[in-house]
């Protein structure tokens, strides 16, 4: 056993599993189980909605409304975890909502019913996300923040591999039986709840380290600049449902849609930990620039191609983008935050992502339905390119070498 580490002002012996703090490991396991469940559902949800009579615009609005309306909860739950010094209860409540709602899709008979269920499920994600990310940040050893978030991303996407694979097997044996997929998906979600209850330990903070009153000036200019870049990028990063619909229209058969989505998650799993560790060494900004450029290539490709083989390659590149961006953004945000503001800061960041998804999805859905099916992808590629340039400028501004005379004076 190694020596103690600090987490929010409280010291406790660090226990590691596969080189990771036990909280990080079991938080990753919880995400693996929950994502197995949610991605079983998500990989077929666009086609399920279309079977209920939804248009592409309706599909996009449902995703956008569910994510954006619940996004505000992420800020509230993050601040609550900082104020009370406790993350586990909020994590459990959020994951419990998802576990309860997931099988209920089996009885949805209209797009509006799906919207209600999707909202409650995303509301659960809003409750759990910021406290979970704060727990990861507080449990990570110094110099391993990117690797720790990368591990969580790996586990998250490992579930996103198993989920679509299970959905594929069900559809192969029971064609178009969406109900069975929804019912089976409840099993791993419930196992995730058990993992939280039994294995995750609360790292409580001392009373004087709690963040009691929210003020915008408590957060740095650097933090807000990062949020601005993330906002612009997310404006062109609409729901993945349109990627699935586009794949189907290009020629990917319904039963194979989950497998195509599996390609994306497999690549993301393979690269998430190495990319996280690389960001610990070379800096988060450089990797984010790379990720944004890959995204631009992928979305341009989705707008341009009419070949199934190219779609598969693009999903693989999409996985490389994901491993180079999602967890790295969280690590960069975390570095800009004081220990007692991790939940609040991560909550605001996640709220920006969720709230921006609504206009992003509406814009993309209208473009897809009323203008041209390629236009939303070209729009996303453009915002990604601008975001890459802004991140480059941000990096240069924050890594300027002081004039030689200042070196001598210091």
C-alpha positions in Angstrom: 0.0 0.0 0.0 1.3 3.4 -0.9 1.2 6.6 1.1 -1.8 8.8 1.7 -3.1 11.2 -0.9 -5.1 14.3 -0.5 -8.7 14.7 -1.7 -10.5 17.8 -0.9 -8.5 18.4 2.3 -9.1 14.9 3.6 -6.3 12.3 3.7 -6.9 8.5 3.2 -4.8 5.5 2.2 -4.7 5.0 -1.5 -5.8 1.6 -2.7 -5.1 0.9 -6.4 -6.6 -1.5 -8.9 -4.7 -2.0 -12.2 -2.7 1.1 -11.2 -5.8 3.3 -10.6 -7.3 4.6 -7.4 -10.2 2.3 -6.4 -12.7 5.1 -6.7 -11.6 5.8 -10.3 -11.7 2.1 -11.1 -15.2 1.5 -9.8 -16.5 4.7 -11.1 -15.2 3.5 -14.5 -16.9 0.1 -13.9 -20.2 1.8 -13.1 -20.0 3.8 -16.3 -19.1 0.7 -18.3 -22.3 -1.1 -17.0 -24.5 2.0 -17.5 -23.2 2.7 -20.9 -23.7 -0.9 -21.9 -27.4 -0.3 -21.1 -27.7 3.2 -22.6 -25.9 2.4 -25.8 -28.0 -0.7 -26.4 -30.9 1.8 -26.5 -29.1 4.7 -28.2 -27.8 2.6 -31.1 -31.3 1.8 -32.2 -33.2 4.9 -30.9 -33.0 6.9 -34.2 -34.5 4.0 -36.1 -37.1 3.3 -33.4 -38.2 7.0 -33.5 -38.5 6.9 -37.3 -40.6 3.7 -37.0 -42.9 5.8 -34.7 -43.3 8.4 -37.4 -40.7 11.0 -36.3 -38.9 13.2 -38.9 -35.2 13.9 -38.8 -36.0 17.3 -37.3 -38.2 15.8 -34.6 -35.5 13.3 -33.9 -32.9 16.0 -33.5 -35.2 18.2 -31.3 -36.0 15.3 -29.0 -32.3 14.7 -28.4 -31.5 18.4 -28.1 -34.4 19.1 -25.7 -33.6 16.1 -23.5 -29.9 17.1 -23.2 -30.3 20.8 -22.9 -33.2 21.0 -20.4 -31.5 18.6 -18.1 -28.1 20.4 -18.6 -29.0 23.0 -15.9 -29.2 20.1 -13.4 -25.5 19.5 -14.0 -24.5 22.9 -12.6 -26.9 22.5 -9.6 -25.7 19.0 -8.7 -22.1 20.0 -9.1 -22.5 23.0 -6.8 -24.4 20.8 -4.3 -21.6 18.3 -4.2 -19.1 21.0 -3.5 -21.4 22.6 -0.8 -22.0 19.3 1.0 -18.6 17.7 0.3 -20.4 14.5 -0.9 -20.5 13.0 -4.4 -21.8 9.5 -3.9 -25.5 10.2 -3.1 -25.9 12.4 -6.2 -24.1 9.8 -8.3 -26.4 7.0 -7.1 -29.6 9.1 -7.6 -28.6 10.0 -11.1 -27.7 6.4 -12.1 -30.9 5.1 -10.5 -33.1 7.4 -12.6 -31.4 6.0 -15.8 -31.9 2.4 -14.6 -35.6 2.9 -13.9 -36.4 4.7 -17.1 -34.4 2.6 -19.6 -36.8 -0.4 -19.8 -39.9 1.9 -20.1 -39.0 2.7 -23.7 -40.5 -0.8 -24.5 -44.0 0.7 -24.0 -43.5 4.0 -25.8 -46.0 4.4 -28.6 -45.2 7.9 -29.9 -42.3 10.3 -30.3 -43.7 12.6 -27.5 -43.6 9.6 -25.1 -40.0 9.0 -26.0 -39.3 12.6 -25.4 -40.7 12.4 -21.8 -38.6 9.3 -21.1 -35.5 10.7 -22.7 -35.8 13.8 -20.6 -36.1 11.9 -17.3 -33.1 9.7 -18.3 -31.0 12.7 -19.2 -32.1 14.4 -16.1 -30.5 11.5 -14.2 -27.3 12.0 -16.2 -27.5 15.7 -15.2 -27.6 14.8 -11.5 -24.6 12.4 -11.6 -22.2 13.8 -14.2 -20.5 16.7 -12.3 -20.2 14.9 -8.9 -18.8 11.9 -10.7 -16.2 14.0 -12.6 -15.3 15.8 -9.3 -14.8 12.4 -7.6 -12.4 11.4 -10.4 -10.5 14.7 -10.3 -10.2 14.5 -6.5 -9.1 10.9 -6.5 -6.4 11.2 -9.3 -2.8 11.2 -8.4 -0.7 14.3 -9.3 0.4 14.2 -12.9 -2.1 11.5 -13.9 -5.3 13.6 -14.4 -5.5 13.0 -18.1 -4.8 9.3 -17.7 -7.5 9.0 -15.0 -10.1 10.7 -17.2 -8.8 8.6 -20.1 -9.4 5.4 -18.1 -13.0 6.5 -17.3 -13.5 7.3 -21.0 -12.2 3.8 -21.9 -14.6 2.1 -19.5 -17.4 4.3 -20.7 -16.8 3.4 -24.3 -16.2 -0.2 -23.5 -19.8 -0.3 -22.5 -20.6 1.5 -25.7 -19.0 -1.5 -27.5 -20.8 -4.2 -25.6 -24.2 -2.3 -25.8 -24.4 -2.0 -29.6 -23.1 -5.6 -29.9 -25.8 -6.9 -27.7 -28.4 -4.9 -29.6 -27.0 -6.3 -32.9 -27.3 -9.9 -31.6 -30.9 -9.3 -30.5 -31.9 -7.7 -33.9 -30.2 -10.5 -35.8 -32.3 -13.1 -34.0 -35.4 -11.0 -33.4 -35.7 -8.5 -36.4 -37.0 -5.1 -35.4 -37.7 -6.3 -31.9 -36.9 -3.0 -30.2 -38.9 -3.9 -27.1 -36.6 -6.8 -26.2 -33.5 -4.5 -26.5 -35.1 -2.0 -24.1 -35.9 -4.7 -21.5 -32.6 -6.5 -21.6 -30.8 -3.1 -21.2 -32.1 -2.7 -17.7 -29.9 -5.5 -16.4 -26.5 -3.9 -16.7 -28.0 -0.6 -15.5 -29.1 -2.2 -12.2 -25.6 -3.8 -11.8 -24.1 -0.3 -12.1 -26.2 0.8 -9.1 -24.9 -2.1 -7.0 -21.3 -1.1 -7.9 -21.8 2.4 -6.5 -23.4 1.2 -3.3 -20.8 -1.5 -2.5 -17.5 -0.3 -3.9 -17.3 3.5 -4.2 -16.2 5.3 -1.1 -17.0 8.9 -0.2 -13.9 11.2 0.1 -15.4 13.8 2.4 -14.1 17.3 2.7 -13.5 19.3 5.9 -16.1 21.9 6.7 -13.8 24.8 6.1 -12.9 23.6 2.6 -16.5 23.5 1.3 -17.7 25.9 -1.4 -20.7 27.6 0.2 -21.7 30.5 -2.1 -21.4 30.5 -5.9 -19.9 33.6 -7.5 -18.8 34.0 -11.2 -15.7 35.8 -10.2 -14.5 32.7 -8.3 -13.5 31.2 -11.7 -10.5 32.2 -13.8 -10.5 33.9 -17.2 -8.7 30.9 -18.6 -11.6 28.7 -17.5 -14.2 31.0 -19.2 -12.1 31.1 -22.4 -12.1 27.3 -22.5 -15.8 27.3 -22.1 -16.1 29.7 -25.0 -14.2 27.5 -27.3 -16.1 24.4 -26.2 -19.4 26.3 -26.9 -18.4 27.1 -30.4 -17.2 23.6 -31.1 -20.4 22.0 -29.6 -22.6 24.3 -31.8 -21.5 22.2 -34.8 -21.5 18.9 -32.8 -25.1 17.9 -33.1 -26.6 14.6 -32.0 -24.8 11.4 -33.2 -28.3 10.2 -34.2 -27.8 12.0 -37.5 -24.6 10.1 -38.2 -26.7 6.9 -37.7 -29.5 8.1 -39.9 -27.0 9.1 -42.6 -25.3 5.7 -42.4 -28.6 4.0 -43.0 -29.4 6.3 -45.9 -26.0 5.6 -47.5 -26.7 1.8 -47.4 -25.9 0.4 -44.0 -28.7 -2.1 -43.2 -30.7 -1.7 -39.9 -29.3 -4.8 -38.2 -25.7 -3.6 -38.9 -26.2 -0.1 -37.6 -25.1 -1.1 -34.0 -22.0 -2.7 -35.5 -21.0 0.5 -37.3 -21.5 2.5 -34.1 -19.4 -0.2 -32.4 -16.4 0.6 -34.7 -16.5 4.2 -33.3 -16.5 3.0 -29.7 -13.8 0.3 -30.2 -11.3 2.8 -31.6 -12.2 5.2 -28.8 -11.6 2.5 -26.1 -8.3 1.6 -27.6 -6.9 5.1 -27.7 -8.5 6.9 -24.6 -5.9 5.9 -22.0 -2.9 6.5 -24.3 -4.3 9.9 -25.4 -5.0 10.8 -21.8 -1.5 9.9 -20.7 -0.1 11.8 -23.8 -2.0 14.9 -22.7 -0.3 14.6 -19.3 3.1 14.8 -21.1 2.6 17.3 -24.0 -0.3 19.4 -22.8 -4.1 19.2 -23.2 -4.4 22.0 -25.8 -2.2 20.3 -28.4 -4.3 17.1 -28.3 -7.5 19.1 -28.4 -6.3 20.9 -31.6 -5.6 17.4 -33.1 -9.1 16.1 -32.0 -10.9 19.1 -33.5 -9.1 18.7 -36.8 -10.0 15.0 -36.9 -13.6 15.9 -36.2 -13.6 18.4 -39.1 -12.3 15.6 -41.5 -14.9 13.2 -40.3 -17.9 15.5 -40.6 -16.8 16.7 -44.0 -16.6 13.0 -45.0 -20.1 12.3 -43.8 -21.4 15.2 -45.8 -19.5 14.1 -49.0 -19.5 10.3 -49.1 -22.1 7.9 -50.6 -20.1 4.7 -49.9 -20.6 2.3 -47.0 -16.9 1.5 -46.8 -16.1 5.1 -46.3 -18.8 5.4 -43.6 -17.0 2.6 -41.6 -13.6 4.4 -41.9 -15.2 7.7 -40.8 -16.7 6.0 -37.7 -13.2 4.7 -36.9 -11.8 8.2 -37.2 -14.7 9.5 -35.1 -13.5 7.2 -32.3 -10.0 8.7 -32.6 -11.5 12.2 -32.3 -13.5 11.1 -29.2 -10.4 9.7 -27.5 -8.5 12.9 -28.2 -11.1 15.3 -27.1 -13.9 14.3 -24.6 -11.8 13.3 -21.5 -9.0 15.8 -22.4 -11.5 18.7 -22.3 -12.6 17.6 -18.8 -9.0 17.3 -17.6 -8.2 20.8 -19.0 -11.2 22.2 -17.2 -10.3 20.5 -14.0 -6.8 22.1 -14.1 -8.4 25.5 -14.1 -10.4 24.8 -10.9 -9.6 24.9 -7.2 -10.2 21.6 -5.3 -13.3 22.9 -3.6 -14.9 24.0 -6.9 -14.4 20.9 -9.0 -18.1 19.9 -8.9 -19.4 23.4 -9.7 -16.8 24.0 -12.4 -17.4 20.6 -14.0 -21.1 21.2 -13.7 -21.0 24.5 -15.6 -18.8 22.9 -18.3 -21.2 19.9 -18.7 -24.1 22.3 -18.7 -22.5 24.3 -21.6 -22.2 21.0 -23.6 -25.8 20.1 -22.9 -27.4 23.5 -23.4 -25.6 24.0 -26.7 -26.8 20.7 -28.0 -30.3 22.1 -28.4 -29.6 24.8 -30.9 -26.9 22.6 -32.5 -29.5 19.8 -33.0 -32.2 22.1 -34.2 -29.9 23.7 -36.7 -28.6 20.4 -37.9 -32.1 18.8 -38.1 -33.6 21.7 -40.2 -30.6 21.7 -42.5 -31.0 17.9 -43.0 -34.7 18.0 -43.6 -35.3 21.2 -45.4 -32.0 22.2 -47.2 -29.6 19.3 -47.9 -28.6 16.2 -45.9 -24.9 17.1 -46.3 -25.2 20.7 -45.0 -25.2 19.9 -41.2 -22.0 17.9 -41.6 -20.2 20.7 -43.5 -21.4 23.2 -40.8 -19.9 20.9 -38.1 -16.7 20.7 -40.0 -16.5 24.5 -40.2 -17.1 25.1 -36.5 -14.5 22.4 -35.6 -11.9 24.2 -37.8 -12.5 27.5 -36.2 -12.3 25.9 -32.8 -9.0 24.4 -33.6 -7.6 27.8 -34.6 -9.0 29.4 -31.4 -7.4 26.6 -29.3 -4.1 27.2 -31.0 -4.3 30.9 -30.1 -5.3 30.0 -26.6 -2.3 27.7 -26.3 0.1 30.3 -27.6 -1.3 33.0 -25.3 -0.9 30.7 -22.2 2.6 29.4 -23.1 4.4 32.5 -24.1 8.0 32.5 -22.9 8.9 35.6 -20.8 11.4 38.0 -22.3 15.0 37.2 -21.6 15.4 40.2 -19.4 12.7 38.9 -17.1 14.5 35.5 -16.9 17.6 37.4 -15.7 15.7 39.5 -13.2 14.0 36.4 -11.7 
